[in-house]
């Protein structure tokens, strides 16, 4: 069920424009994903780099395991001002993994977080706590650079390990949302806290072999594999919530950062 007013109901303390301004389009290697600007909760300075979160498969070669690179890549992130004007910037991959977790954190160069804020573009906070199963959530998606934002209401149904095309992710969330190309990297926002609790990364399109690409299977504690046709899944994000220092810079080596574990 799509409802543009749902954001206002769930997050009465902020406006829909504040929430949706964080949603970006990510163009990479002739493909497109959704991403979102992060609010890292620290003081914004003239030199603070903006960071955008998306899926690992939206930024890198899936054969690579874990990287902290800081090198330019052929990735463009497009922000959208409240009036609809687009602002495209190159991105640098700060963190990438597709082993155990499908996540990438991109650093945006050429503009500061403060400058984005002045233009009406604000970030979303990551939840530092695990969400509740059965919790109502809202997904914000931009299915392409020239597409409007889609707002979808659903809920977290189950937490499970997931196997897809040889890639295993731990603690993924099955949701009641439907899926389509371009959903990857979309944030799921909690109806309780308003923070991001999961990151859309895959779904079962019910067309291929179980556990193959776009046909992920759930792995039970006993190793049993199960498939849920048309199910959509999200990645956990709580491990990344404590990986930014007091200056708002991403730091994989902070004691409280769990991404590398």
C-alpha positions as CSV (number, residue, x, y, z in Angstrom):
1,X,0.0,0.0,0.0
2,X,1.4,3.3,-1.0
3,X,0.4,6.5,0.8
4,X,2.2,9.8,0.6
5,X,0.7,10.9,3.9
6,X,2.0,7.9,5.8
7,X,5.3,9.7,6.6
8,X,3.5,12.5,8.3
9,X,1.6,10.0,10.4
10,X,4.7,8.0,11.4
11,X,7.0,10.9,11.9
12,X,5.0,13.8,13.2
13,X,8.1,15.6,14.5
14,X,9.5,16.1,11.0
15,X,8.0,17.0,7.6
16,X,7.8,14.7,4.6
17,X,10.2,17.0,2.7
18,X,12.8,16.6,5.5
19,X,12.6,12.8,5.2
20,X,12.4,12.5,1.4
21,X,15.2,15.0,0.8
22,X,17.7,12.4,2.0
23,X,16.8,10.0,-0.8
24,X,19.3,9.9,-3.7
25,X,19.7,8.1,-7.0
26,X,23.0,6.2,-7.5
27,X,24.2,5.6,-11.0
28,X,27.0,3.1,-11.5
29,X,28.3,1.1,-14.5
30,X,25.0,1.7,-16.5
31,X,22.9,0.6,-13.5
32,X,20.8,2.5,-11.0
33,X,20.0,2.0,-7.3
34,X,18.5,4.0,-4.4
35,X,20.7,5.5,-1.6
36,X,20.2,7.9,1.2
37,X,22.2,10.7,2.9
38,X,23.2,9.8,6.5
39,X,22.7,12.0,9.5
40,X,25.7,11.0,11.6
41,X,24.5,13.0,14.6
42,X,27.5,15.2,15.0
43,X,28.2,18.9,14.6
44,X,28.1,20.0,11.0
45,X,31.1,22.0,10.0
46,X,32.2,23.7,6.7
47,X,34.4,20.7,6.1
48,X,32.1,17.8,7.0
49,X,31.9,15.2,4.2
50,X,28.4,13.9,3.4
51,X,28.0,10.1,3.5
52,X,25.5,8.1,1.6
53,X,24.5,4.5,2.3
54,X,23.4,1.9,-0.3
55,X,24.0,-1.8,-1.0
56,X,27.4,-3.2,-1.7
57,X,26.1,-4.7,-5.0
58,X,25.3,-1.1,-6.0
59,X,28.9,0.0,-6.0
60,X,31.5,-2.8,-6.4
61,X,32.6,-6.1,-8.1
62,X,30.7,-8.8,-6.1
63,X,33.7,-11.0,-6.2
64,X,35.5,-8.7,-3.8
65,X,35.1,-9.4,-0.1
66,X,35.7,-6.4,2.2
67,X,37.3,-3.1,1.4
68,X,38.1,0.3,2.9
69,X,39.5,2.1,-0.1
70,X,39.0,5.8,-0.3
71,X,39.6,5.7,-4.1
72,X,37.5,7.4,-6.8
73,X,35.0,5.1,-8.5
74,X,32.7,5.5,-11.5
75,X,29.7,6.3,-9.2
76,X,27.5,9.3,-9.4
77,X,25.1,10.3,-6.6
78,X,22.2,12.6,-7.4
79,X,20.6,14.7,-4.6
80,X,17.3,16.4,-5.0
81,X,16.5,19.9,-3.7
82,X,13.0,20.6,-2.3
83,X,12.0,22.3,-5.5
84,X,13.1,19.3,-7.6
85,X,16.4,20.6,-8.9
86,X,19.0,17.9,-9.2
87,X,22.5,18.1,-7.8
88,X,24.9,15.3,-9.1
89,X,28.2,14.6,-7.3
90,X,30.9,11.9,-7.7
91,X,31.3,9.4,-4.9
92,X,34.2,7.6,-3.2
93,X,33.7,4.2,-1.7
94,X,34.6,4.4,1.9
95,X,33.3,0.9,2.9
96,X,32.1,-2.0,0.9
97,X,31.1,-5.6,1.6
98,X,29.0,-8.4,0.2
99,X,30.2,-11.0,2.7
100,X,27.7,-11.4,5.5
101,X,26.2,-8.0,4.7
102,X,25.3,-6.2,1.5
103,X,26.3,-2.6,2.3
104,X,28.3,0.3,1.0
105,X,29.1,3.7,2.5
106,X,30.0,6.4,0.0
107,X,31.8,9.6,0.8
108,X,30.7,12.6,-1.3
109,X,33.4,15.1,-2.4
110,X,32.9,18.5,-3.8
111,X,30.3,19.7,-1.3
112,X,29.9,19.7,2.5
113,X,27.1,18.4,4.7
114,X,26.5,22.0,5.7
115,X,26.1,23.1,2.1
116,X,23.6,20.3,1.5
117,X,21.7,21.4,4.6
118,X,21.5,25.0,3.4
119,X,19.9,23.7,0.2
120,X,17.2,21.8,2.1
121,X,18.8,18.4,1.9
122,X,19.0,16.6,5.3
123,X,20.0,13.1,6.3
124,X,18.4,10.1,8.0
125,X,19.6,8.6,11.2
126,X,20.6,4.9,11.5
127,X,19.0,3.0,14.4
128,X,21.6,1.8,16.9
129,X,19.1,-0.9,18.2
130,X,17.6,-3.9,16.5
131,X,14.0,-3.3,15.3
132,X,11.1,-5.4,16.6
133,X,9.7,-8.1,14.5
134,X,6.2,-7.1,13.4
135,X,7.1,-3.4,13.5
136,X,5.5,-1.2,10.9
137,X,8.1,0.3,8.5
138,X,8.1,2.7,5.6
139,X,10.3,2.3,2.5
140,X,11.5,5.3,0.5
141,X,12.6,4.5,-3.0
142,X,13.7,6.4,-6.1
143,X,13.6,3.9,-9.1
144,X,15.9,6.0,-11.3
145,X,17.5,9.4,-11.7
146,X,14.4,11.0,-13.2
147,X,11.8,9.1,-11.2
148,X,9.7,10.5,-8.3
149,X,10.1,9.0,-4.8
150,X,7.8,6.1,-4.0
151,X,6.6,5.7,-0.4
152,X,5.5,2.2,0.7
153,X,4.1,0.9,3.9
154,X,4.8,-2.6,5.1
155,X,6.2,-4.5,8.2
156,X,9.2,-6.5,9.3
157,X,8.1,-10.1,9.3
158,X,11.1,-12.3,10.3
159,X,14.9,-12.2,10.7
160,X,16.9,-14.8,9.0
161,X,20.2,-15.7,7.3
162,X,19.9,-15.5,3.5
163,X,21.6,-17.2,0.6
164,X,21.5,-15.8,-2.9
165,X,23.6,-16.8,-5.8
166,X,26.4,-18.0,-3.5
167,X,26.3,-14.9,-1.3
168,X,25.4,-15.4,2.4
169,X,24.1,-12.5,4.5
170,X,23.4,-12.8,8.2
171,X,20.5,-11.4,10.1
172,X,18.5,-10.2,7.1
173,X,14.9,-9.1,7.5
174,X,12.0,-10.5,5.5
175,X,9.4,-7.8,5.0
176,X,5.9,-7.6,3.6
177,X,6.9,-5.0,1.0
178,X,6.9,-5.9,-2.7
179,X,10.0,-5.5,-4.8
180,X,11.1,-4.3,-8.2
181,X,14.4,-3.2,-9.9
182,X,15.7,0.0,-8.3
183,X,14.6,-0.8,-4.8
184,X,18.1,-1.8,-3.8
185,X,19.6,0.6,-1.3
186,X,16.2,2.0,-0.1
187,X,15.9,2.7,3.6
188,X,13.2,1.1,5.8
189,X,12.2,3.6,8.4
190,X,10.8,2.6,11.8
191,X,7.3,3.7,12.7
192,X,8.5,3.8,16.4
193,X,11.7,5.8,16.2
194,X,11.7,7.3,12.7
195,X,15.3,6.0,12.2
196,X,16.5,3.6,9.5
197,X,16.3,0.0,10.7
198,X,17.1,-1.9,7.5
199,X,18.4,-1.5,4.0
200,X,16.4,-3.0,1.1
201,X,18.7,-5.3,-0.9
202,X,16.9,-8.1,-2.7
203,X,13.7,-10.0,-3.3
204,X,12.3,-13.2,-4.8
205,X,10.9,-12.6,-8.2
206,X,9.5,-16.2,-8.4
207,X,11.1,-16.9,-11.8
208,X,14.3,-18.9,-11.2
209,X,15.9,-21.7,-9.2
210,X,15.8,-21.5,-5.4
211,X,18.8,-19.7,-3.9
212,X,19.8,-18.2,-7.3
213,X,20.0,-14.5,-8.2
214,X,16.7,-12.7,-7.5
215,X,15.5,-15.9,-5.9
216,X,17.1,-15.9,-2.4
217,X,16.4,-18.6,0.2
218,X,16.3,-18.4,3.9
219,X,18.7,-20.6,5.9
220,X,17.3,-21.9,9.2
221,X,19.4,-22.8,12.3
222,X,19.5,-26.4,11.2
223,X,20.6,-25.5,7.7
224,X,17.2,-26.1,6.1
225,X,16.6,-23.9,3.1
226,X,13.2,-22.3,2.5
227,X,11.9,-20.0,-0.2
228,X,9.1,-17.4,0.0
229,X,8.0,-16.3,-3.5
230,X,7.7,-12.5,-3.9
231,X,9.3,-11.8,-0.5
232,X,11.4,-8.7,-0.2
233,X,14.4,-8.5,2.2
234,X,16.4,-5.9,4.0
235,X,19.9,-5.8,5.5
236,X,20.6,-4.9,9.1
237,X,22.1,-1.4,9.6
238,X,22.7,-1.3,13.4
239,X,26.4,-2.3,13.0
240,X,27.1,0.9,11.0
241,X,25.4,3.3,13.4
242,X,28.4,3.6,15.6
243,X,31.1,4.0,12.9
244,X,31.4,7.8,12.8
245,X,33.6,9.8,15.0
246,X,32.9,13.1,16.8
247,X,33.8,15.1,13.7
248,X,31.3,13.1,11.7
249,X,33.9,11.1,9.7
250,X,33.5,7.4,9.0
251,X,36.0,5.3,10.9
252,X,36.0,1.6,10.6
253,X,38.5,1.2,13.4
254,X,36.4,2.8,16.2
255,X,36.1,0.4,19.2
256,X,32.3,0.6,19.0
257,X,32.1,0.0,15.2
258,X,31.0,-3.5,14.5
259,X,31.2,-3.5,10.7
260,X,34.5,-5.3,10.6
261,X,33.5,-8.1,12.9
